[in-house]
Amino acid sequence: MIFYSTKTASLKASLEEAIFNSLPPDNGLYMPEHIPAISEEFLADIENRTFKEIAIEITHTLFEGEITRSEIETIIDNAYDFEAPVVKITPDDYVLELFHGPSMAFKDFGARFMAAIMSYFLLRSKKEIKILVATSGDTGGAVAQGFYKIPGISVTILYPSGKVSDIQEKQLTTLGYNVTALEVSGTFDDCQRLVKEAFLDPELNEKFNLASANSINIARLIPQSFYFFAAYAQLKKLGKPIVFSVPSGNFGNLSAGLLAYRMGLPVEHFVAATNLNNAVPRYLETGSYDPAPSIETISNAMDVGSPSNFVRLKRFFNDDWKLVTEKISGFYFNDEQTQKAMREVYGNANYVMCPHTAVAYRGLQEYRKKNQNNFTGVFLSTAHPAKFIDLVEETLGKSIEIPERLKSLLSIEKKSVKMNADFTEFKTLLMS
Ligand SMILES: *Cc1c(COP(=O)(O)O)cnc(C)c1O
């Protein structure tokens, strides 16, 4: 698979280069030059395939000629010991549960694949790698788990102090070994900016093989397309068009849905659902894109003022706003509306959602109001509700159970390095 930079079409990279560089040198984003279609025979029979079989087929379709099928099988086998089931919530709406992985958030799908494919390339080249990752909550946990104890790779995680939940913070700060957590006095955007600066810094690049695990990395984006296919496989028998509602922050998840669509997955429409960090819904409405500083909300993993995958999202439609709006509708909600949705679904379906999932649910309902046609709605559940336990319990007025996997974390002591949102300080820390 050949990639090009969204800023300079003539700037190309191989799969391995795109994965280890993360960003092209001109600071654009890597996009596949050509998106191959999934085979029709496979789609015709997809309802009989397991998640792993689907993941193998998609990866094989994309990387054919670069990685052998049996090596792909090993990569997928190492990455996934969890699934992406759909659960019925209303007669026509299903939730796609993406929280059955080790960190209990959808980012496990990307992080596990990325770790597996990086270690595949590392075994061949024997390079040592330093992963830098900024997180607004869930990325860090997924990446930490994904790369934990992988030989030849160390991970440095930057997170905004006081702006992630207790459980999220424990997931970042309790592993140790090759995982270091930097607690930044600032916002997620500050963390993201520091990481971006590090990638452009000649001295740091001289000393380390830097790689990113943020959703800008193509190795995280690609595997997120697997579960759009997996949802289709589970719902195909209903015989209706499918609309996906994606709770969005950096828009990696929605971009992965677009990749699936471009590979030939039958998708009727996408809903881009956000909290008040609504640069993309406003762009869909008006055609002008005005990113803003991030605003704090209860769906904090989506508190992104300037989404890093926006350029990619547009590129799937050749940067044509009209075409984008034909396939994607945007809706945004405040915290009160989000909490109302959490109570509604709990009341009607006895189903507990995290606030991000509630934003997606709400987006789907808004879309339904405007489109009376008959379709199956799928809203993505990006995290287990127990990861936001205080908010969920307060909103629903009841206590919820914490899965053992999360409970055991709470008693482990946090280990983080405190830091200001200052590049010189960050660089000194990395160099020391
Ligand atoms: C990261 C995250 C999102 C946003 O996903 P993007 O790919 O950045 O749009 C939504 N919900 C949760 C729980 C997340 O961790």
PDBQT file of the ligand as one rigid body, heavy atoms in Angstrom, charges set to zero:
ROOT
HETATM    1  C1  LIG A 501     -11.182   8.750  21.647  1.00  0.00    +0.000 C 
HETATM    2  C2  LIG A 501     -12.588   8.604  22.051  1.00  0.00    +0.000 A 
HETATM    3  C3  LIG A 501     -13.617   9.122  21.256  1.00  0.00    +0.000 A 
HETATM    4  C4  LIG A 501     -13.339   9.934  20.011  1.00  0.00    +0.000 C 
HETATM    5  O1  LIG A 501     -12.806   9.181  18.964  1.00  0.00    +0.000 OA
HETATM    6  P1  LIG A 501     -12.077   9.905  17.729  1.00  0.00    +0.000 P 
HETATM    7  O2  LIG A 501     -11.574   8.808  16.891  1.00  0.00    +0.000 OA
HETATM    8  O3  LIG A 501     -10.985  10.750  18.308  1.00  0.00    +0.000 OA
HETATM    9  O4  LIG A 501     -13.113  10.736  17.068  1.00  0.00    +0.000 OA
HETATM   10  C5  LIG A 501     -14.915   8.875  21.634  1.00  0.00    +0.000 A 
HETATM   11  N1  LIG A 501     -15.198   8.202  22.778  1.00  0.00    +0.000 NA
HETATM   12  C6  LIG A 501     -14.244   7.702  23.566  1.00  0.00    +0.000 A 
HETATM   13  C7  LIG A 501     -14.626   6.974  24.813  1.00  0.00    +0.000 C 
HETATM   14  C8  LIG A 501     -12.913   7.881  23.233  1.00  0.00    +0.000 A 
HETATM   15  O5  LIG A 501     -11.967   7.395  24.027  1.00  0.00    +0.000 OA
ENDROOT
TORSDOF 0
